[in-house]
Amino acid sequence: MAIALILLVMIAAYVIAKWRKLSVELCMLSSAVAGGIAGALIVQAPPLAQLARHLVEGTFTYLDVILVFCTATIFITIIAESGGVNYVVRGIIRTFYYKRVVVLLLLMFVILIPGALTGAGSISILTVGTPCALALGYLGIPKKRVAAILFIIAGLSAAAPPVNIWAMIISAGTAIPYVGFELPLGIPVLMLGAFTIFVLGWKRESNLELEEVLKDMPDVPAGMSMWRVLLPFLVFFGLVLVSRLLPFTLPILGLPLEFTIAAAVALLVSPKKLNFLILSRDTVKKLTPLLATMAIVGSLQQIMTVTGVRGLISFAVLSTPLVLLYILLILIIPISEGILTYGGAAIVGIPLVWFLDSMGLHATVVIAGLSLIWPLGDGLPPTALIGRLTIMFTKYEGTYWSFLKTTWLPWIVITIIGMLMIIFSSELSFLVRWSM
């Protein structure tokens, strides 16, 4: 009863902060502080004198994830600022404009790569959203469908390997190694991405000549070439591959250092002179909300642990009949993302994976299935992070809900695939073995 009261206090603090129109990060911080104070007064856990220590200590829980975020986003930003993204998109349109299947698939890959490397679908919108939206529009796709394509594929990019923040958070909280996700995440992301872009982008509503399209596309810096675009990516994936093939021969570099080395290569081969310090400062400034979310999620998770609230939520999950739990997940997972962003993985995902793992399901495949559904919540209020950015960068002028309704078919298919992966995770465990 006492722990339930603490949970109610935390919920009330979040609601009040949201009512006062504070940001999601401040809402979660208010909830963590209120929960800590309530725990100190009701169950003496944590002691009031140690509340500040737990709040600060929790901010370092996902320090490794924050480092990946920063270094990967700086790497992608250097590629974009040097003109690499515009060069690739322009080259795709110029070469494959009249081969619709090829051009749609290649644009899908362009949208997927930034989010896959950074773990944030918002980075895909920020770095490649504008040129890809223009390219899709030139292909005769209505703006509403362009926005829907960008939203769904940018969300899938956040779930794609090698960096999946939801999986990293759950792995850290359940002591599951963050390995073996390449195929369980990569295969469904590619299939669902292709399904989305063909279903929403196949119908052409206008026709433009190639010369007219190329004239309207952004210019490419002089000296930009394909090898300047590819070399940094080859360096990054080469470092990742070598560390996997020779794990006991080479020192462990880790993703942050691998991204840093690749960023240095991108900076060296850029045809434009870039001010690295200013670029890094501006990039981290754009990332501040996401970094703050990761830090506060750690504090919230620690407070919930020491007060017993996390155990209460785990008990609620354990006591829910399995069939009912599967049905509720269709709503709980996206809604938790819409309210808490990545915090939903810590609060809901960790006890859920513990429970399903104890039922004999394969934890890695379960996490992969959940990771497909979580990005859908980035289109739901109050945060709607990717959804709001998509509207902004595509310059869609209709209502937000009319845009969101356009995504209904990919939304349903992604939900079904994610749930099937969870339910039949044991049968799909071979994907994990093949990845390792």
DRENVODREN-999276 format. One line per 4 residues: number of its first residue (from 1); for each residue x, y, z of C-alpha. Coordinates in steps of 0.05 Angstrom, whole numbers. Last residue first. Layout:
% DRENVODREN-999276
NUM	X/Y/Z ~ ... .
***
This chain:
% DRENVODREN-999276
436	538/-271/-660 ~ 485/-254/-712 ~ 471/-326/-733 ~ 459/-346/-661 .
432	410/-287/-651 ~ 371/-305/-714 ~ 367/-377/-690 ~ 325/-351/-631 .
428	265/-343/-677 ~ 227/-404/-650 ~ 238/-379/-579 ~ 214/-309/-597 .
424	147/-334/-623 ~ 103/-289/-580 ~ 152/-230/-581 ~ 168/-234/-655 .
420	93/-241/-670 ~ 80/-178/-629 ~ 131/-138/-668 ~ 105/-163/-735 .
416	33/-146/-717 ~ 52/-77/-691 ~ 93/-62/-754 ~ 34/-84/-798 .
412	-15/-40/-760 ~ 29/22/-763 ~ 46/9/-836 ~ -29/10/-852 .
408	-48/69/-807 ~ 7/118/-828 ~ -41/164/-865 ~ -79/173/-800 .
404	-18/209/-771 ~ -18/261/-826 ~ -92/276/-817 ~ -80/278/-742 .
400	-27/333/-749 ~ -73/377/-791 ~ -52/396/-861 ~ 6/443/-878 .
396	62/393/-889 ~ 127/431/-892 ~ 166/365/-899 ~ 217/387/-846 .
392	166/414/-796 ~ 115/359/-803 ~ 170/307/-795 ~ 199/342/-734 .
388	131/341/-700 ~ 122/266/-714 ~ 192/248/-693 ~ 183/278/-624 .
384	109/265/-612 ~ 120/287/-539 ~ 49/295/-512 ~ 26/267/-558 .
380	36/206/-604 ~ 82/203/-665 ~ 143/180/-626 ~ 98/124/-599 .
376	107/86/-664 ~ 182/82/-647 ~ 165/33/-589 ~ 134/-21/-633 .
372	197/-45/-670 ~ 238/-43/-606 ~ 188/-89/-571 ~ 202/-143/-623 .
368	277/-134/-615 ~ 272/-138/-539 ~ 232/-203/-546 ~ 284/-230/-595 .
364	339/-217/-543 ~ 299/-244/-485 ~ 281/-311/-516 ~ 215/-334/-485 .
360	217/-386/-429 ~ 165/-354/-383 ~ 222/-326/-340 ~ 246/-288/-401 .
356	175/-259/-409 ~ 176/-234/-338 ~ 246/-204/-339 ~ 231/-173/-407 .
352	168/-140/-379 ~ 204/-115/-316 ~ 257/-80/-360 ~ 210/-54/-414 .
348	159/-17/-372 ~ 200/32/-331 ~ 267/30/-367 ~ 240/23/-438 .
344	185/75/-424 ~ 238/125/-404 ~ 261/128/-477 ~ 202/175/-493 .
340	163/182/-428 ~ 93/201/-452 ~ 93/181/-525 ~ 140/124/-512 .
336	95/96/-457 ~ 35/104/-505 ~ 70/64/-559 ~ 86/6/-512 .
332	22/6/-471 ~ -27/2/-529 ~ -5/-61/-567 ~ 24/-86/-501 .
328	-47/-91/-472 ~ -65/-148/-519 ~ -1/-187/-501 ~ -14/-175/-427 .
324	-85/-201/-433 ~ -60/-266/-463 ~ -6/-272/-409 ~ -52/-261/-350 .
320	-26/-201/-310 ~ 5/-219/-243 ~ 77/-215/-267 ~ 67/-147/-299 .
316	36/-119/-235 ~ 93/-150/-195 ~ 144/-116/-240 ~ 108/-50/-230 .
312	112/-60/-155 ~ 185/-78/-160 ~ 199/-14/-197 ~ 161/24/-144 .
308	205/-5/-89 ~ 232/63/-66 ~ 304/45/-83 ~ 286/19/-152 .
304	238/75/-172 ~ 290/126/-151 ~ 344/91/-193 ~ 299/88/-254 .
300	280/161/-249 ~ 353/181/-243 ~ 371/139/-304 ~ 312/166/-344 .
296	337/235/-324 ~ 404/225/-358 ~ 375/194/-421 ~ 322/249/-427 .
292	374/303/-417 ~ 415/273/-474 ~ 354/274/-519 ~ 335/345/-501 .
288	409/368/-509 ~ 419/336/-578 ~ 409/401/-616 ~ 459/435/-570 .
284	506/376/-579 ~ 504/387/-655 ~ 515/462/-649 ~ 577/452/-605 .
280	605/397/-649 ~ 597/439/-712 ~ 628/500/-678 ~ 687/458/-654 .
276	696/421/-721 ~ 697/484/-764 ~ 686/453/-832 ~ 727/467/-895 .
272	688/438/-953 ~ 713/380/-996 ~ 707/334/-935 ~ 761/280/-935 .
268	794/300/-869 ~ 728/313/-832 ~ 699/246/-854 ~ 763/211/-830 .
264	758/246/-762 ~ 684/226/-758 ~ 703/153/-771 ~ 754/156/-714 .
260	702/187/-668 ~ 649/135/-688 ~ 697/79/-671 ~ 714/113/-605 .
256	641/118/-585 ~ 625/47/-610 ~ 677/11/-567 ~ 751/5/-581 .
252	765/-62/-548 ~ 839/-77/-560 ~ 855/-123/-618 ~ 875/-197/-615 .
248	822/-228/-570 ~ 761/-202/-607 ~ 790/-213/-677 ~ 728/-223/-722 .
244	682/-179/-681 ~ 733/-122/-671 ~ 750/-127/-745 ~ 677/-119/-764 .
240	665/-57/-721 ~ 729/-25/-745 ~ 712/-40/-817 ~ 641/-13/-807 .
236	670/53/-784 ~ 725/58/-836 ~ 678/38/-892 ~ 629/91/-869 .
232	683/145/-869 ~ 706/122/-939 ~ 637/121/-971 ~ 621/195/-977 .
228	690/218/-999 ~ 693/158/-1046 ~ 627/179/-1078 ~ 653/248/-1097 .
224	648/319/-1072 ~ 699/364/-1107 ~ 653/423/-1117 ~ 599/426/-1064 .
220	531/396/-1085 ~ 472/442/-1101 ~ 403/429/-1072 ~ 351/401/-1121 .
216	308/447/-1164 ~ 349/440/-1229 ~ 354/365/-1219 ~ 278/359/-1218 .
212	268/400/-1281 ~ 321/360/-1319 ~ 288/295/-1297 ~ 220/314/-1325 .
208	163/320/-1275 ~ 102/276/-1269 ~ 47/283/-1217 ~ 4/238/-1173 .
204	49/177/-1172 ~ 26/117/-1131 ~ 84/75/-1105 ~ 101/118/-1045 .
200	56/96/-989 ~ 54/22/-1001 ~ 124/19/-1031 ~ 157/62/-977 .
196	123/25/-921 ~ 135/-46/-946 ~ 208/-31/-959 ~ 216/-3/-888 .
192	179/-63/-859 ~ 225/-112/-894 ~ 288/-74/-878 ~ 269/-64/-805 .
188	246/-137/-799 ~ 314/-163/-824 ~ 359/-115/-785 ~ 328/-123/-716 .
184	331/-198/-705 ~ 391/-200/-753 ~ 437/-150/-719 ~ 412/-159/-647 .
180	462/-213/-625 ~ 499/-171/-574 ~ 479/-121/-520 ~ 493/-169/-464 .
176	433/-181/-418 ~ 442/-154/-347 ~ 368/-135/-342 ~ 375/-60/-334 .
172	433/-52/-382 ~ 400/-96/-434 ~ 335/-57/-426 ~ 369/10/-437 .
168	411/-15/-495 ~ 351/-47/-529 ~ 312/18/-524 ~ 373/57/-549 .
164	384/15/-611 ~ 452/27/-642 ~ 479/-24/-693 ~ 424/-40/-712 .
160	355/-14/-731 ~ 304/9/-680 ~ 320/83/-690 ~ 318/72/-765 .
156	248/43/-758 ~ 224/109/-730 ~ 256/147/-787 ~ 222/98/-834 .
152	153/110/-804 ~ 159/186/-799 ~ 192/196/-867 ~ 140/154/-903 .
148	82/189/-868 ~ 110/258/-885 ~ 118/238/-959 ~ 47/210/-957 .
144	19/277/-935 ~ 63/313/-985 ~ 34/274/-1044 ~ 84/229/-1081 .
140	102/252/-1151 ~ 174/229/-1152 ~ 195/301/-1142 ~ 160/298/-1075 .
136	201/238/-1055 ~ 265/275/-1074 ~ 244/338/-1036 ~ 227/297/-973 .
132	295/261/-980 ~ 332/327/-985 ~ 295/357/-924 ~ 296/296/-878 .
128	369/276/-887 ~ 403/307/-826 ~ 347/330/-779 ~ 297/276/-799 .
124	348/220/-792 ~ 371/250/-726 ~ 299/247/-701 ~ 301/172/-711 .
120	352/168/-655 ~ 397/107/-645 ~ 457/143/-676 ~ 481/95/-730 .
116	412/66/-746 ~ 380/135/-744 ~ 430/164/-794 ~ 427/102/-840 .
112	352/91/-847 ~ 334/153/-887 ~ 388/140/-939 ~ 368/66/-941 .
108	295/84/-956 ~ 319/132/-1011 ~ 355/73/-1043 ~ 293/29/-1040 .
104	249/83/-1071 ~ 300/97/-1126 ~ 306/23/-1143 ~ 232/9/-1147 .
100	218/72/-1187 ~ 268/61/-1243 ~ 257/126/-1282 ~ 295/170/-1233 .
96	349/118/-1223 ~ 414/154/-1242 ~ 397/228/-1232 ~ 352/215/-1172 .
92	402/171/-1136 ~ 459/219/-1152 ~ 421/278/-1124 ~ 406/239/-1060 .
88	479/218/-1053 ~ 508/287/-1066 ~ 457/321/-1020 ~ 476/273/-964 .
84	551/282/-975 ~ 550/358/-976 ~ 603/368/-922 ~ 549/388/-873 .
80	513/321/-881 ~ 574/277/-872 ~ 598/320/-813 ~ 528/315/-783 .
76	530/239/-787 ~ 596/236/-749 ~ 572/287/-697 ~ 509/246/-688 .
72	549/182/-676 ~ 596/215/-626 ~ 541/246/-585 ~ 492/188/-583 .
68	546/137/-570 ~ 571/179/-511 ~ 500/184/-484 ~ 492/108/-489 .
64	557/98/-449 ~ 533/148/-396 ~ 468/109/-388 ~ 469/100/-313 .
60	508/164/-301 ~ 445/206/-286 ~ 426/156/-233 ~ 484/176/-188 .
56	459/248/-188 ~ 388/230/-166 ~ 413/177/-117 ~ 463/225/-85 .
52	410/280/-80 ~ 363/233/-43 ~ 417/210/7 ~ 398/257/64 .
48	324/241/54 ~ 338/167/67 ~ 319/128/4 ~ 279/92/26 .
44	250/116/92 ~ 184/81/76 ~ 135/140/77 ~ 177/203/85 .
40	239/181/46 ~ 197/147/-8 ~ 153/209/-16 ~ 216/252/-24 .
36	245/205/-75 ~ 180/199/-113 ~ 172/275/-116 ~ 244/282/-141 .
32	235/228/-194 ~ 167/255/-217 ~ 194/326/-222 ~ 253/299/-263 .
28	205/262/-309 ~ 164/326/-320 ~ 228/366/-329 ~ 250/319/-385 .
24	181/319/-417 ~ 183/395/-420 ~ 140/437/-373 ~ 71/457/-394 .
20	45/470/-323 ~ -4/414/-336 ~ 55/370/-354 ~ 87/386/-287 .
16	21/371/-252 ~ 14/305/-289 ~ 86/284/-273 ~ 79/301/-200 .
12	13/263/-196 ~ 45/201/-227 ~ 102/204/-177 ~ 55/213/-119 .
8	12/155/-143 ~ 74/111/-146 ~ 92/131/-75 ~ 22/112/-53 .
4	29/44/-87 ~ 93/35/-47 ~ 56/48/18 ~ 0/0/0 .
***
